[in-house]
Amino acid sequence: LMLYAPGVTCTKLTASGENAVTATLTAAPDCPLGEYAFRLRTAGGASEVRTFRVSPFPVAVEAEPNDARERAQPVPPNTSVAGVVEAGDVDHFAVALKKGQRLAAEVEGVRMGADVTDTVVTVYGPDGAELASADDTPLFRQDPFVTLVAPADGTYVVQVRDTNFGGGDNHRYVLHVGTFSRPAAVFPAGGQAGTEVAVKFFGPGEERTASVKLPQAGVPFELYPTDAGGAAPTPNPFRVSAFPNVIEAEPNDSPKQASTAAAWPVAFNGIVEKAGDADHFRFRARRGDAIDVQAWA
């Protein structure tokens, strides 16, 4: 088994047939969270790249039958469930919550590679009423997530299915479900290397500000939001830049009202807050300067 990053080792490899192998993997205590790639090398060559995720939560394996809400598989809060959407399959998982607790449910399907597992996640309340549903999301493209605040004590059911009720033996996914932090967005969306940045998180039960310490330039960094409910299992996009931040100051809807930088190069940060919003930024350049402008959104 060929692994491409430190932190995970293969401790056992057992062939159970000509086309089946079971690998036992061990993640070191200080192993970074995230996606890990591997290939299986055999006498016939190397396999295609496959991936798995190192999660902050205990991993439970999906257990059938769980194709109806009445047969939902119980899981403790803050669990990563490894499942497969078989053809026409619908999986259900039950989690007990108290009123006011945050429920976060995030599916990694398309991000896991292999067959394209395009899923829908739906949450039902203790009374069986649908509370929320998501298919594609701006944050994770074709992978869905839902966050909500529990309106009452009771057992909540999370449903995972293929968008078109398709599926197959290799349509695998990981469902992270619990009370962990799962903001839909952060602002500013980046910061200067080696500084400490005040970041605001957005989403149900997520409205808060935290201080984030950024590494020096060139050091890999991923932003895993965390609070009393637990750390997010996957990161929010966040750009570490060599340039100082300038945060937009409203009103800046016209060039005359532009937010101004003391010097450049610079990283301007803003939010398109409503339909028709236009943000303007000002900096001073000299005649003949080559100006490179890139937008990350």
Disulfide bonds with the S-S distance in Angstrom:
none
